[in-house]
Amino acid sequence: MNVHVHEVSWESHQTELRAVRNAVFIEEQNVPRDLEWDGMDETSIHFIAETSDGNVIGTARLMPSGQIGRMAILIPYRGHGIGRRMLDMAIQSASRSGMKEVFLHAQSYALEFYLKAGFIADGIEFEEAGIPHRSMKRSTEDRERSIRQSP
C-alpha cells in the first residue's frame, strides 16, 4: 500500500483532518463533538497519511505541551503500519522542536501498539470521553538514537 505520511498545518488541511477525525472519533467511537474539537488544533502540529490518489486516511497531532493525540486511521487502512509511521514522525518532530519527552493518553485497547513504540504506561486506567485510557510517555531521544543506528 503506497501511503505518504507528512506534516501539515491546520490552516491548509483543516477539512481533511476534520473528516478523518469525525469518522473515527465522533461517528465510530461516539466521542462528543465538544470534546473532539477542543480548540487546540490551531496551535498544534498535524500529520496526515495520504494515499497515492490523494485521499487522507489518517491523522495525528503534536501539541505544544508534548502531547501526541488525535491518532486516527480510517477502518480499511488499519493494521498496515500507517499509525506507527505517523507516531514516529510526531516523535521526530517533537525532538527537532527541542522536546525531550512526549506523552499521550492511549485508548486501553491500543496499549500494546504504544508499548512497541517505546512508550511506558504511567499511572492507572482512567476514562476520557467514556473510553478507558492510560497515560503513557517516552523520551524523544530513544527514537532518534534508534533511527541513527538503523542500517
C-alpha angles and dihedrals in degrees: 000000000000108000126160118210118198145153118262138174124250090233095057099039106027094121094053094042091050092048094056094042092047091052096047106032106025102032103028101032100027095233109169113253093235090057094046095049097052099158093250098105097086092060097040133089112240133207128197136191112216131185121231089259092056102259113144107224104165144032141189135168138206115210123209088251090064094255116142114206151136089067104171133163122182111249100252091055101049121115096034099101095259094122091051091051091052091046092050090049091051091050091049091049091051090050092050088051090057097256112147095194139025129199139190145180104243121201102243094239088059096050093110091054091058094041089057088053091057100263121141122215111243121195133344130314116278137177124253119175087350092301125112112247140175127209112238135180141182141176117260089215093065091061094045090051092051092049091053091049094051115107 
